[in-house]
Amino acid sequence: MYGSLPRNRAYLLTQLRTGHNWLSTYAKKFGFRDNDRCECGAQETVSHVLLECPKLRDLRIELRRSVGDALNSVSSLLGGSTEGERGNPDTVSRAKTVQAVLDFAEAS
């Protein structure tokens, strides 16, 4: 999957998957921030940003249009295994989902 992405987007996907990213929870661990809170007051994690943050509601609506039911799981949003019709991983759907999530992350 990473090989099909431009370098900057592969890097962004790695950041989202590993938790080593620009979010407050990570930045606080290294003293770059005083707290781990999002602008909305909740702890700013990948899960919060992708699934919950009210400030990103409009972007999330657009994301849901692109990815449908994959929006229910951080794992599936970040390219984790999903099953296709014949029990094989649906790599086309996964790639489309990951592209949409990366668009969301860049816009947020």
N, CA, C and O atoms as a GROMACS GRO file, in nm:
protein
  432
    1MET      N    1   0.082  -0.120   0.000
    1MET     CA    2   0.000   0.000   0.000
    1MET      C    3   0.087   0.126   0.000
    1MET      O    4   0.058   0.222  -0.072
    2TYR      N    5   0.194   0.127   0.081
    2TYR     CA    6   0.278   0.246   0.089
    2TYR      C    7   0.344   0.278  -0.044
    2TYR      O    8   0.364   0.395  -0.077
    3GLY      N    9   0.378   0.174  -0.121
    3GLY     CA   10   0.445   0.195  -0.249
    3GLY      C   11   0.362   0.269  -0.351
    3GLY      O   12   0.415   0.330  -0.443
    4SER      N   13   0.231   0.265  -0.335
    4SER     CA   14   0.143   0.333  -0.430
    4SER      C   15   0.114   0.478  -0.390
    4SER      O   16   0.045   0.550  -0.462
    5LEU      N   17   0.168   0.521  -0.276
    5LEU     CA   18   0.144   0.657  -0.228
    5LEU      C   19   0.265   0.745  -0.252
    5LEU      O   20   0.379   0.697  -0.246
    6PRO      N   21   0.243   0.874  -0.280
    6PRO     CA   22   0.356   0.967  -0.282
    6PRO      C   23   0.422   0.967  -0.144
    6PRO      O   24   0.357   0.938  -0.044
    7ARG      N   25   0.548   0.999  -0.139
    7ARG     CA   26   0.624   0.990  -0.014
    7ARG      C   27   0.560   1.066   0.103
    7ARG      O   28   0.553   1.014   0.214
    8ASN      N   29   0.513   1.188   0.077
    8ASN     CA   30   0.454   1.267   0.186
    8ASN      C   31   0.327   1.203   0.241
    8ASN      O   32   0.300   1.212   0.361
    9ARG      N   33   0.248   1.138   0.156
    9ARG     CA   34   0.125   1.073   0.202
    9ARG      C   35   0.157   0.940   0.272
    9ARG      O   36   0.089   0.903   0.367
   10ALA      N   37   0.259   0.870   0.227
   10ALA     CA   38   0.301   0.747   0.295
   10ALA      C   39   0.350   0.782   0.436
   10ALA      O   40   0.323   0.710   0.531
   11TYR      N   41   0.422   0.893   0.448
   11TYR     CA   42   0.470   0.940   0.577
   11TYR      C   43   0.352   0.976   0.668
   11TYR      O   44   0.352   0.941   0.786
   12LEU      N   45   0.254   1.045   0.615
   12LEU     CA   46   0.135   1.081   0.692
   12LEU      C   47   0.061   0.956   0.739
   12LEU      O   48   0.019   0.950   0.855
   13LEU      N   49   0.046   0.857   0.653
   13LEU     CA   50  -0.020   0.732   0.692
   13LEU      C   51   0.058   0.664   0.804
   13LEU      O   52  -0.002   0.614   0.899
   14THR      N   53   0.189   0.662   0.794
   14THR     CA   54   0.272   0.603   0.900
   14THR      C   55   0.251   0.677   1.031
   14THR      O   56   0.240   0.614   1.136
   15GLN      N   57   0.245   0.808   1.026
   15GLN     CA   58   0.222   0.887   1.147
   15GLN      C   59   0.088   0.852   1.211
   15GLN      O   60   0.079   0.836   1.333
   16LEU      N   61  -0.015   0.840   1.131
   16LEU     CA   62  -0.147   0.808   1.184
   16LEU      C   63  -0.150   0.667   1.243
   16LEU      O   64  -0.210   0.646   1.348
   17ARG      N   65  -0.088   0.572   1.176
   17ARG     CA   66  -0.088   0.434   1.223
   17ARG      C   67  -0.007   0.414   1.350
   17ARG      O   68  -0.046   0.336   1.437
   18THR      N   69   0.105   0.483   1.363
   18THR     CA   70   0.195   0.461   1.476
   18THR      C   71   0.166   0.551   1.596
   18THR      O   72   0.211   0.523   1.707
   19GLY      N   73   0.093   0.659   1.573
   19GLY     CA   74   0.068   0.754   1.681
   19GLY      C   75   0.180   0.856   1.695
   19GLY      O   76   0.172   0.943   1.782
   20HIS      N   77   0.284   0.848   1.613
   20HIS     CA   78   0.393   0.946   1.613
   20HIS      C   79   0.354   1.054   1.513
   20HIS      O   80   0.389   1.047   1.395
   21ASN      N   81   0.282   1.156   1.562
   21ASN     CA   82   0.219   1.251   1.471
   21ASN      C   83   0.216   1.390   1.530
   21ASN      O   84   0.281   1.417   1.631
   22TRP      N   85   0.143   1.478   1.470
   22TRP     CA   86   0.133   1.618   1.507
   22TRP      C   87   0.028   1.645   1.614
   22TRP      O   88   0.010   1.760   1.655
   23LEU      N   89  -0.043   1.542   1.661
   23LEU     CA   90  -0.153   1.562   1.756
   23LEU      C   91  -0.101   1.594   1.896
   23LEU      O   92   0.012   1.560   1.930
   24SER      N   93  -0.184   1.659   1.976
   24SER     CA   94  -0.146   1.707   2.109
   24SER      C   95  -0.101   1.595   2.202
   24SER      O   96  -0.010   1.616   2.282
   25THR      N   97  -0.163   1.479   2.194
   25THR     CA   98  -0.126   1.369   2.283
   25THR      C   99   0.020   1.332   2.264
   25THR      O  100   0.091   1.309   2.362
   26TYR      N  101   0.066   1.326   2.142
   26TYR     CA  102   0.206   1.293   2.114
   26TYR      C  103   0.296   1.411   2.149
   26TYR      O  104   0.402   1.392   2.209
   27ALA      N  105   0.256   1.531   2.111
   27ALA     CA  106   0.338   1.650   2.136
   27ALA      C  107   0.359   1.673   2.286
   27ALA      O  108   0.466   1.718   2.326
   28LYS      N  109   0.260   1.642   2.368
   28LYS     CA  110   0.273   1.659   2.513
   28LYS      C  111   0.378   1.565   2.570
   28LYS      O  112   0.452   1.602   2.662
   29LYS      N  113   0.387   1.444   2.518
   29LYS     CA  114   0.485   1.346   2.567
   29LYS      C  115   0.628   1.399   2.557
   29LYS      O  116   0.713   1.364   2.638
   30PHE      N  117   0.653   1.484   2.460
   30PHE     CA  118   0.787   1.534   2.436
   30PHE      C  119   0.805   1.680   2.476
   30PHE      O  120   0.906   1.743   2.443
   31GLY      N  121   0.707   1.733   2.548
   31GLY     CA  122   0.718   1.867   2.601
   31GLY      C  123   0.693   1.979   2.501
   31GLY      O  124   0.724   2.095   2.529
   32PHE      N  125   0.638   1.946   2.386
   32PHE     CA  126   0.607   2.049   2.287
   32PHE      C  127   0.475   2.119   2.316
   32PHE      O  128   0.449   2.228   2.265
   33ARG      N  129   0.393   2.057   2.398
   33ARG     CA  130   0.263   2.113   2.438
   33ARG      C  131   0.248   2.095   2.589
   33ARG      O  132   0.305   2.003   2.648
   34ASP      N  133   0.169   2.183   2.650
   34ASP     CA  134   0.143   2.173   2.793
   34ASP      C  135   0.032   2.074   2.825
   34ASP      O  136   0.026   2.021   2.936
   35ASN      N  137  -0.055   2.049   2.728
   35ASN     CA  138  -0.165   1.955   2.752
   35ASN      C  139  -0.189   1.871   2.628
   35ASN      O  140  -0.134   1.897   2.520
   36ASP      N  141  -0.272   1.769   2.646
   36ASP     CA  142  -0.300   1.677   2.535
   36ASP      C  143  -0.440   1.696   2.478
   36ASP      O  144  -0.499   1.603   2.424
   37ARG      N  145  -0.493   1.817   2.492
   37ARG     CA  146  -0.631   1.844   2.455
   37ARG      C  147  -0.647   1.903   2.316
   37ARG      O  148  -0.565   1.981   2.268
   38CYS      N  149  -0.755   1.862   2.255
   38CYS     CA  150  -0.799   1.916   2.127
   38CYS      C  151  -0.863   2.053   2.154
   38CYS      O  152  -0.892   2.086   2.269
   39GLU      N  153  -0.885   2.130   2.052
   39GLU     CA  154  -0.954   2.258   2.067
   39GLU      C  155  -1.094   2.241   2.125
   39GLU      O  156  -1.147   2.333   2.187
   40CYS      N  157  -1.154   2.123   2.106
   40CYS     CA  158  -1.289   2.098   2.157
   40CYS      C  159  -1.287   2.056   2.304
   40CYS      O  160  -1.394   2.044   2.366
   41GLY      N  161  -1.169   2.032   2.363
   41GLY     CA  162  -1.157   1.996   2.503
   41GLY      C  163  -1.131   1.849   2.530
   41GLY      O  164  -1.090   1.814   2.641
   42ALA      N  165  -1.151   1.763   2.434
   42ALA     CA  166  -1.127   1.620   2.451
   42ALA      C  167  -0.978   1.589   2.428
   42ALA      O  168  -0.906   1.669   2.369
   43GLN      N  169  -0.936   1.472   2.476
   43GLN     CA  170  -0.799   1.429   2.449
   43GLN      C  171  -0.782   1.410   2.297
   43GLN      O  172  -0.862   1.342   2.233
   44GLU      N  173  -0.678   1.471   2.242
   44GLU     CA  174  -0.659   1.469   2.096
   44GLU      C  175  -0.578   1.346   2.055
   44GLU      O  176  -0.455   1.345   2.062
   45THR      N  177  -0.649   1.244   2.012
   45THR     CA  178  -0.589   1.120   1.963
   45THR      C  179  -0.630   1.100   1.818
   45THR      O  180  -0.716   1.172   1.767
   46VAL      N  181  -0.569   1.003   1.752
   46VAL     CA  182  -0.608   0.972   1.614
   46VAL      C  183  -0.755   0.933   1.610
   46VAL      O  184  -0.829   0.979   1.523
   47SER      N  185  -0.797   0.850   1.704
   47SER     CA  186  -0.937   0.807   1.709
   47SER      C  187  -1.030   0.927   1.725
   47SER      O  188  -1.132   0.937   1.656
   48HIS      N  189  -0.995   1.017   1.816
   48HIS     CA  190  -1.078   1.136   1.838
   48HIS      C  191  -1.091   1.218   1.710
   48HIS      O  192  -1.201   1.258   1.671
   49VAL      N  193  -0.979   1.244   1.645
   49VAL     CA  194  -0.980   1.327   1.524
   49VAL      C  195  -1.060   1.261   1.413
   49VAL      O  196  -1.141   1.326   1.348
   50LEU      N  197  -1.037   1.132   1.391
   50LEU     CA  198  -1.104   1.064   1.280
   50LEU      C  199  -1.252   1.036   1.305
   50LEU      O  200  -1.332   1.040   1.212
   51LEU      N  201  -1.289   1.009   1.432
   51LEU     CA  202  -1.424   0.960   1.458
   51LEU      C  203  -1.514   1.052   1.540
   51LEU      O  204  -1.636   1.040   1.533
   52GLU      N  205  -1.457   1.144   1.619
   52GLU     CA  206  -1.538   1.209   1.721
   52GLU      C  207  -1.539   1.362   1.722
   52GLU      O  208  -1.641   1.421   1.755
   53CYS      N  209  -1.430   1.426   1.689
   53CYS     CA  210  -1.417   1.569   1.713
   53CYS      C  211  -1.530   1.649   1.647
   53CYS      O  212  -1.548   1.643   1.526
   54PRO      N  213  -1.605   1.725   1.728
   54PRO     CA  214  -1.715   1.804   1.672
   54PRO      C  215  -1.666   1.916   1.579
   54PRO      O  216  -1.740   1.958   1.490
   55LYS      N  217  -1.545   1.964   1.598
   55LYS     CA  218  -1.492   2.070   1.512
   55LYS      C  219  -1.466   2.021   1.370
   55LYS      O  220  -1.456   2.102   1.277
   56LEU      N  221  -1.455   1.890   1.353
   56LEU     CA  222  -1.428   1.833   1.220
   56LEU      C  223  -1.551   1.766   1.161
   56LEU      O  224  -1.540   1.686   1.067
   57ARG      N  225  -1.667   1.798   1.214
   57ARG     CA  226  -1.792   1.734   1.171
   57ARG      C  227  -1.814   1.744   1.020
   57ARG      O  228  -1.845   1.644   0.955
   58ASP      N  229  -1.800   1.863   0.965
   58ASP     CA  230  -1.826   1.881   0.822
   58ASP      C  231  -1.729   1.800   0.736
   58ASP      O  232  -1.769   1.739   0.636
   59LEU      N  233  -1.602   1.799   0.774
   59LEU     CA  234  -1.504   1.717   0.701
   59LEU      C  235  -1.537   1.569   0.715
   59LEU      O  236  -1.520   1.492   0.620
   60ARG      N  237  -1.584   1.529   0.833
   60ARG     CA  238  -1.617   1.387   0.857
   60ARG      C  239  -1.738   1.344   0.774
   60ARG      O  240  -1.744   1.230   0.728
   61ILE      N  241  -1.833   1.433   0.754
   61ILE     CA  242  -1.949   1.402   0.668
   61ILE      C  243  -1.900   1.373   0.526
   61ILE      O  244  -1.945   1.278   0.462
   62GLU      N  245  -1.808   1.455   0.479
   62GLU     CA  246  -1.750   1.432   0.346
   62GLU      C  247  -1.672   1.299   0.343
   62GLU      O  248  -1.679   1.225   0.245
   63LEU      N  249  -1.599   1.271   0.450
   63LEU     CA  250  -1.525   1.144   0.458
   63LEU      C  251  -1.621   1.026   0.456
   63LEU      O  252  -1.595   0.927   0.388
   64ARG      N  253  -1.731   1.036   0.531
   64ARG     CA  254  -1.829   0.926   0.534
   64ARG      C  255  -1.887   0.900   0.395
   64ARG      O  256  -1.911   0.785   0.359
   65ARG      N  257  -1.908   1.005   0.319
   65ARG     CA  258  -1.958   0.986   0.181
   65ARG      C  259  -1.859   0.904   0.098
   65ARG      O  260  -1.899   0.826   0.012
   66SER      N  261  -1.732   0.922   0.125
   66SER     CA  262  -1.628   0.851   0.049
   66SER      C  263  -1.606   0.708   0.096
   66SER      O  264  -1.581   0.620   0.015
   67VAL      N  265  -1.614   0.685   0.228
   67VAL     CA  266  -1.573   0.554   0.282
   67VAL      C  267  -1.686   0.471   0.339
   67VAL      O  268  -1.666   0.352   0.365
   68GLY      N  269  -1.803   0.529   0.359
   68GLY     CA  270  -1.916   0.453   0.410
   68GLY      C  271  -1.892   0.392   0.547
   68GLY      O  272  -1.849   0.460   0.640
   69ASP      N  273  -1.918   0.262   0.560
   69ASP     CA  274  -1.911   0.193   0.688
   69ASP      C  275  -1.771   0.183   0.746
   69ASP      O  276  -1.756   0.156   0.864
   70ALA      N  277  -1.668   0.204   0.667
   70ALA     CA  278  -1.531   0.198   0.718
   70ALA      C  279  -1.509   0.303   0.826
   70ALA      O  280  -1.414   0.292   0.904
   71LEU      N  281  -1.594   0.405   0.830
   71LEU     CA  282  -1.578   0.514   0.927
   71LEU      C  283  -1.602   0.468   1.071
   71LEU      O  284  -1.580   0.546   1.163
   72ASN      N  285  -1.646   0.346   1.092
   72ASN     CA  286  -1.674   0.297   1.226
   72ASN      C  287  -1.551   0.244   1.298
   72ASN      O  288  -1.559   0.214   1.417
   73SER      N  289  -1.437   0.232   1.230
   73SER     CA  290  -1.319   0.170   1.289
   73SER      C  291  -1.193   0.242   1.243
   73SER      O  292  -1.172   0.262   1.124
   74VAL      N  293  -1.108   0.280   1.339
   74VAL     CA  294  -0.982   0.344   1.304
   74VAL      C  295  -0.897   0.248   1.222
   74VAL      O  296  -0.831   0.289   1.127
   75SER      N  297  -0.898   0.120   1.259
   75SER     CA  298  -0.820   0.021   1.186
   75SER      C  299  -0.859   0.016   1.038
   75SER      O  300  -0.772   0.019   0.951
   76SER      N  301  -0.987   0.008   1.009
   76SER     CA  302  -1.029   0.000   0.869
   76SER      C  303  -1.003   0.132   0.796
   76SER      O  304  -0.976   0.131   0.676
   77LEU      N  305  -1.012   0.244   0.866
   77LEU     CA  306  -0.983   0.373   0.804
   77LEU      C  307  -0.836   0.384   0.763
   77LEU      O  308  -0.804   0.450   0.664
   78LEU      N  309  -0.749   0.320   0.839
   78LEU     CA  310  -0.606   0.331   0.812
   78LEU      C  311  -0.551   0.213   0.734
   78LEU      O  312  -0.431   0.187   0.735
   79GLY      N  313  -0.641   0.141   0.666
   79GLY     CA  314  -0.596   0.034   0.577
   79GLY      C  315  -0.585  -0.102   0.639
   79GLY      O  316  -0.526  -0.192   0.580
   80GLY      N  317  -0.642  -0.119   0.760
   80GLY     CA  318  -0.642  -0.250   0.823
   80GLY      C  319  -0.726  -0.348   0.742
   80GLY      O  320  -0.802  -0.307   0.655
   81SER      N  321  -0.712  -0.474   0.772
   81SER     CA  322  -0.777  -0.579   0.694
   81SER      C  323  -0.929  -0.568   0.699
   81SER      O  324  -0.989  -0.557   0.805
   82THR      N  325  -0.988  -0.573   0.580
   82THR     CA  326  -1.132  -0.587   0.565
   82THR      C  327  -1.152  -0.698   0.465
   82THR      O  328  -1.065  -0.725   0.383
   83GLU      N  329  -1.264  -0.762   0.470
   83GLU     CA  330  -1.289  -0.876   0.381
   83GLU      C  331  -1.370  -0.834   0.260
   83GLU      O  332  -1.467  -0.759   0.272
   84GLY      N  333  -1.329  -0.880   0.145
   84GLY     CA  334  -1.403  -0.858   0.022
   84GLY      C  335  -1.513  -0.962   0.008
   84GLY      O  336  -1.535  -1.041   0.099
   85GLU      N  337  -1.580  -0.962  -0.103
   85GLU     CA  338  -1.694  -1.051  -0.124
   85GLU      C  339  -1.658  -1.198  -0.114
   85GLU      O  340  -1.740  -1.278  -0.068
   86ARG      N  341  -1.539  -1.237  -0.156
   86ARG     CA  342  -1.500  -1.378  -0.156
   86ARG      C  343  -1.407  -1.412  -0.041
   86ARG      O  344  -1.339  -1.515  -0.047
   87GLY      N  345  -1.403  -1.330   0.060
   87GLY     CA  346  -1.318  -1.358   0.175
   87GLY      C  347  -1.174  -1.313   0.157
   87GLY      O  348  -1.090  -1.338   0.243
   88ASN      N  349  -1.145  -1.246   0.047
   88ASN     CA  350  -1.012  -1.192   0.024
   88ASN      C  351  -1.010  -1.045   0.061
   88ASN      O  352  -1.112  -0.977   0.048
   89PRO      N  353  -0.897  -0.995   0.108
   89PRO     CA  354  -0.892  -0.852   0.138
   89PRO      C  355  -0.929  -0.770   0.015
   89PRO      O  356  -0.880  -0.796  -0.094
   90ASP      N  357  -1.014  -0.674   0.034
   90ASP     CA  358  -1.060  -0.588  -0.074
   90ASP      C  359  -0.962  -0.471  -0.085
   90ASP      O  360  -0.986  -0.364  -0.029
   91THR      N  361  -0.853  -0.491  -0.157
   91THR     CA  362  -0.747  -0.391  -0.162
   91THR      C  363  -0.788  -0.264  -0.234
   91THR      O  364  -0.737  -0.156  -0.202
   92VAL      N  365  -0.879  -0.273  -0.329
   92VAL     CA  366  -0.925  -0.152  -0.398
   92VAL      C  367  -1.001  -0.063  -0.300
   92VAL      O  368  -0.978   0.058  -0.296
   93SER      N  369  -1.091  -0.123  -0.223
   93SER     CA  370  -1.166  -0.046  -0.123
   93SER      C  371  -1.074   0.011  -0.017
   93SER      O  372  -1.090   0.125   0.026
   94ARG      N  373  -0.977  -0.069   0.027
   94ARG     CA  374  -0.882  -0.021   0.128
   94ARG      C  375  -0.803   0.098   0.076
   94ARG      O  376  -0.787   0.198   0.147
   95ALA      N  377  -0.755   0.090  -0.047
   95ALA     CA  378  -0.677   0.200  -0.104
   95ALA      C  379  -0.763   0.326  -0.116
   95ALA      O  380  -0.716   0.436  -0.087
   96LYS      N  381  -0.887   0.310  -0.157
   96LYS     CA  382  -0.979   0.424  -0.169
   96LYS      C  383  -1.005   0.486  -0.031
   96LYS      O  384  -1.007   0.608  -0.016
   97THR      N  385  -1.025   0.400   0.068
   97THR     CA  386  -1.049   0.448   0.205
   97THR      C  387  -0.928   0.524   0.257
   97THR      O  388  -0.943   0.633   0.311
   98VAL      N  389  -0.810   0.467   0.242
   98VAL     CA  390  -0.688   0.533   0.290
   98VAL      C  391  -0.668   0.667   0.220
   98VAL      O  392  -0.632   0.765   0.285
   99GLN      N  393  -0.691   0.673   0.090
   99GLN     CA  394  -0.678   0.801   0.018
   99GLN      C  395  -0.774   0.905   0.075
   99GLN      O  396  -0.736   1.021   0.093
  100ALA      N  397  -0.897   0.865   0.102
  100ALA     CA  398  -0.997   0.958   0.158
  100ALA      C  399  -0.956   1.004   0.297
  100ALA      O  400  -0.974   1.122   0.331
  101VAL      N  401  -0.903   0.914   0.379
  101VAL     CA  402  -0.859   0.950   0.514
  101VAL      C  403  -0.740   1.046   0.507
  101VAL      O  404  -0.733   1.141   0.585
  102LEU      N  405  -0.649   1.022   0.416
  102LEU     CA  406  -0.535   1.113   0.402
  102LEU      C  407  -0.581   1.251   0.355
  102LEU      O  408  -0.527   1.352   0.399
  103ASP      N  409  -0.679   1.255   0.267
  103ASP     CA  410  -0.738   1.384   0.226
  103ASP      C  411  -0.797   1.455   0.348
  103ASP      O  412  -0.777   1.575   0.366
  104PHE      N  413  -0.871   1.380   0.431
  104PHE     CA  414  -0.931   1.433   0.553
  104PHE      C  415  -0.822   1.488   0.646
  104PHE      O  416  -0.833   1.600   0.696
  105ALA      N  417  -0.717   1.409   0.668
  105ALA     CA  418  -0.610   1.450   0.759
  105ALA      C  419  -0.540   1.577   0.708
  105ALA      O  420  -0.510   1.667   0.787
  106GLU      N  421  -0.516   1.583   0.580
  106GLU     CA  422  -0.452   1.702   0.524
  106GLU      C  423  -0.542   1.825   0.535
  106GLU      O  424  -0.492   1.936   0.555
  107ALA      N  425  -0.671   1.807   0.522
  107ALA     CA  426  -0.766   1.918   0.530
  107ALA      C  427  -0.789   1.965   0.673
  107ALA      O  428  -0.826   2.080   0.696
  108SER      N  429  -0.768   1.875   0.769
  108SER     CA  430  -0.793   1.911   0.909
  108SER      C  431  -0.672   1.977   0.968
  108SER      O  432  -0.673   2.015   1.086
   0.00000   0.00000   0.00000
